[in-house]
Amino acid sequence: MTTMLEVAKRAGVSKATVSRVLSGNGYVSQETKDRVFQAIEESGYRPNLLARNLATKRTQTLGLVVTNTLYHGVYFSELLFHAARMTEERGRQLILADGKHSADEEREAIQYLLDMRCDAIIIYPRFLSVDEMDEIIQKHEQPVMVLNRRLRKNSSHCVWSDHKASSQAAVSTLIEQGHRDIAFITGSLDSPTGIERLSGYKDALAQHRIPLRESLIVEGKWNPASGAAGVATLLARGENFTALVASNDDMAIGAIKQLHDSGIATPGAVSVVGFDDIAMAPYVVPALSSVRVPVTEMVKETISRLIFMLDGGDFTFRQTFAGELILRDSVIPGPHR
């Protein structure tokens, strides 16, 4: 096995110089760095990562905590893909920890990543409260960023999208297009995102002075089957509606299938809008109108802030990320336009 001393001899430098190049501590000219890296490549030398990490107090890893209820969805796949790619671009490894089913288990996942000596941690919370996350950030030396939740005390440590405002804007667009009877399939109501999107729906109706009909609201579970079940529930209630908003695209696709099976045309009889603008949204029939949440930009901002906290450098601070309704074939003007 090649040693650091052998690398030093091949590069014509001291062992201490090789150590400085690998650790990034101390000045070494670019010419010398190039010789050391060439010697490492030619000799097949692999540094002792544990020793290097102890010496530099860095592991070059970022931790990500996500509850496993998100794993099966297309949204999480996109989030994880971008997080992994951007972490790689910055020369780090991404370590995923499961937040499971409670605030206590989310805390345990965070502690696991801290015990693994991750340099910084991203939390995509489901159960932890805003106050609890503020406390976690203040308690630990490692930088912690919270994705998809707005914090009260540590605004620079969170990146979030205003789901309530995005939902209100999407429903208002349907109203402006002539729809008055608008059904709504919620996400899981133990989810902050689900609650915010429902709140935006209600605010849009109030803004346009349309009476709220609770019977047009059904609870979903973020998956296509619950979207289909939501439509079945609405039809069993005998409800009439010309538009339907589902709190994510998976449920919207399930809703369109159930409408079709029930002999109700989309968009001829019922226009449908989803959320997240997943990759398949333009390719279902009819092409699904959806609120695009800028996941890529949110992940990029999160990781850029963490790297800034760790290494310094620049990033463009954005307080929030707005959703945008992308209108496609699943929406047409309503009867009141």
Buried (B, 14 or more C-beta within 10 A) or exposed (E): EBEBEBBBBBBEBEBEBBBBBBEEEEEBEEEBBEBBBEBBEEBEBEBEEEEBBEEEEBBBBBBBBBBEBBEEBBBBBBBBEBBBBBBEEBEBBBBBBBBBEEBEBBBBBBEBBBEEBBBBBBBBBBBBEBEBBBBBBEEBEBBBBBBBBBBEEBEEBBBBBBBBBBBBBBBBBBBEBBBBBBBBBBBBEEBBBBBBBBBBBBBBBEEEEBEEBEEBBBBBBBBBBBBBBBBBBBBEEEBEBBBBBBBBBBBBBBBBBBBEEEEBEBBEBBBBBBBBBBEEBBEBEBBBBBBBBBBBBBBBBBBBBBBBBBEEEEBEEEEEBBBBBBBBBBBBBBEEE
